[in-house]
Amino acid sequence: MTSFTKSIISEKSPEFKIKDYLGNTLSLTDYKGQKIMLSFFRGASCPFCNMRVRELIQSYGKFQERKIAIIAVFAATAEEIAQYAGKQKAPFPIVPDPKLDLYRLYGVESSSKGMYRVMLQPVKMMKMMFSGFFNMKSIKEKPILPADFLIDEGLHVSKIYQGKDFGDHIPLEEVLNWDQG
């Protein structure tokens, strides 16, 4: 985790105003008063990313029960998202950020080692191979490591989870139990 990301815990989350891949405008302040999980992904064709999007869709009802909004950000164009991750019809916004403006704003890290780390995990690799999302295009995508930011109702960063490999996100149970006692 960069010193920048460490330094923003409990600080006001960096503001942004952007369009999702469907053309809808959203800003962080639109979510004031509710909790947010801001998730950063690699490219839209990344099989690990698409597996996580599917997991988020399947758990979306639990997120709604706990009043936690999800915003997904991909290092991809709107067209790439529509071709890959967008086919899942997520009930939450998916934001294209091909120039990595939000990634820089939030200090999201990149590392080619993330690809090698995931390759050394046979169970994770087998799940990916049989997920229905496997493709060779993702190998050429930027080596961005996933990152998840939990942002509280006052728009302060509550927790940062920086992935160690291309398929490493904060466990959903940790998000769903955020501030539960």
N, C-alpha and C positions, 0 to 999 in steps of 0.2 A: 504494500500500500504506500502510495507516495506521501510525502509530508503534507502536501496540500490536502489530500483526502482525510488524513488523520486530524488535521487542524479544523475541519469543518464540522466535526461531531459537536452537537448541541448549538451550532451556529445556524443562522438563517440559511435555508437551502438556496443555492443560486437560482434566480428567477429566469424563466424562459417563456417565450411565446413562439409557437411553431405549429405547423400543420401535420396532421396524421396522414397516412398514406392514402386515405379516402378524400383528403382535401379539407377536413374539418379543423378549424383553428382551436388550439387549446393552450392554456398557460398554466403555470404552477399555481398562480393565485386563484384559478377556477376551482381548485381543490381545497382551499382554506376551510378549516373546520372538519376535515376528515383526514384519516391516515392514508398514506400513499406508499406503495412499493414501486419505486422507479427502477426498472430493470434494463440493464444495458446488455446487448447481445452482439454477436459477430455479424456476418452477412446474412441475408435472408435465406440463402440456400444451405446454411449450416445445419446438418442433421441434429446435432446436440441442441441447438437453439430451437429448432422446430419441435423436438421432443419436449423441451421445457414449456414452450407455448401450449402444446397439447395438455401438459400437466396443469398449467394455469387455467386453461379452459375447463378442464374436468373439475377443478377445485373452485371455480369461480363463485358458486353458490355459498361456499364457506367464507370466501372473502367478503361477499355482500353482507352476510350475517354479521360479520365483525366490523362492517363499515370500513373496509380497507380497499381503496381504489388501486388499480394496477395501470401503470403506463409502461409500455415496452418500447425500447429504442433500438433500432437496427442500423448498423453501418452499411446502409444500402439505399438505393433509390426507391421511390414509390412503386415504380414498375417492377423492380426485383421483389419487393415485398408482396405485391399482388400475385406474382408468379409462384412464389414459394410459401412463405409464412402466412400470407393473407388468405390462401386457400382454406385455411382452417376456420375462417370466419370468427375470429376472436371477439368476445363481447366487451373488450377494452381497447383503448387506442393503441395503435402501433405506429410509431413515428419513424420516418426515414431521416437519416442523418449521414448522407454519404460523404460530407466534408468533415465529419467528426467534430462539429462545433460543440455539441452537448458533451461529448466524450471528453474534450479538453476542458470545458467548463467544470465538469465534475471530477476531473483527474483520473479517468478510467485508464487502466494500464494495458499495454500490449506486450506479448512475449511469445516468440516462436517456441520456447520451451513448453508452453501450454499444450501445444500439439503433441509433443513427445511424452509429456506426463500422462495425457489421456490414452495414448497408444500403449502405455505400460499397464493399463487396467483392462484385462481381458473381458471381464463381465460388462463393463461400461461399453467397450467396443462391440461386443456381441449384441447388446441391446440396440446400439446405434445401427448396426448392419441390418438388423431385422425390424427396424422401426417403421420402414416405409418411407423414410426421409433421406436415405443414403443417396449421395450423388458425388461425383468427382469435382464439380464446380467449386465446392466449398474449400477444397484444398488450396486454391489460389487466393482465397479471401484474406483480408488483413488479419494478422495474428492477435486480435483483440481478446483479452480475457474478460469473461462475463463479470459484471458487477451489479450489486443490488444495494439500493439506498432506501432505508426506511425513514420516512419523513412524517413527523407528527402533525397534529391538527393545527398547530401554530406555524407550520412550514419550517420547522427546525429539523436538522438531520439528527435522527435518533440512533441509527446504526448504519454502518457500511460493511458490506460483505464483498470482498474482492476475490473472485474465483482464482483457483490455482491452475486450472486447466480449462480447455474449451467447453467442458460440460459441467463445470462446477458453479452452482448457484446456491444461495442461502436455502437451507431446508425449509420446505413449505410450513411444516409444523412450527418452526421458530417464528415465522411471520404470523401465522394464525394465532399463536399464543403470546404475541407481542403485547406487553403490558397487561397480561391476564392474571396478575397476582403475585 
